Amino acid sequence: MSGPKFLRRDILLGGVALLAAPAIATRPALAITPAEIKSRGKLVVGIQGDNPPWGFVNSAGKQEGLDADIAELFGKELGVSVEFVALEVNNRIPALTTGRVDLLFATMAMLPERAKAVQFSKPYVANTIVLIGPKAESIKTNADMGRYTIGVAKGAAQDTQVTKNAPANTTIRRYDGDAPSIQALVSGQVQALGGNIFYLQRIEQARPGIFENKLEFQNLYNGACTRLGEKEINAAINLFIDKIKANGELQKVYDKWMKVPVHKFPDSIENIPFTVS
């Protein structure tokens, strides 16, 4: 049966479909499985854009760093190209959980609170969270931190550790990422800085000979992150990590960016599952 009423209805429905089409076309696809990534021909990886040697954009606009090399190896394992999305510290997990990226190789320290929001892989690299301060200042205990204004990247592991270990009266200034917090130190906005063991390389370039690592707070392991419940991609990443550990590819990446032997990684970390149950 047809007529003006039905014609109007069809036109209206068609208009709704056309309006919805751009939203559907631009909505990021959730790559749930390796097969879907292979079918698409591209792996979208969330990474840090300004945190050498982990992840940074070079002068030619190309993503580089330890995490970038690991991601490229995983893309090669899947037989697809890799597209990087540069992220700040606080938007790494949201970018993953909303489907903006397929997974994270983004200096993601394996912490129990994060494991409630994302699925970690096995660890593939290690890091140490430290306090950096002037060589001329005596900072030997946590209590000494209370005399200084300390900068941290908001929401990062160093934020957690400085907040936890500093005296209650300590002034802590939180910045939106690693680069702004480092800039705050070298420009004198803060007197000390919570960071990792590789911050000092960047600080030395700006203010050579002035700062040093003062206190060590925590040894951490970094893992790749996928969304909770994505069993197949998690399993694929774990097999890949085992492979590059065994065949020497991980050591080559370490030699390039860290210049130390590959760490001995734990078989398990309390409250942080490496696999989807």
PyMOL commands that set and color helices and strands:
alter all, ss='L'
color gray80, all
select helices_A, chain A and resi 4-26+34-40+66-78+89-97+112-115+142-147+157-165+178-186+199-206+231-247+249-257
alter helices_A, ss='H'
color red, helices_A
select strands_A, chain A and resi 42-48+50-51+55-57+63-64+81-87+103-104+118-134+149-153+171-175+192-196+211-227
alter strands_A, ss='S'
color yellow, strands_A
deselect
rebuild
show_as cartoon
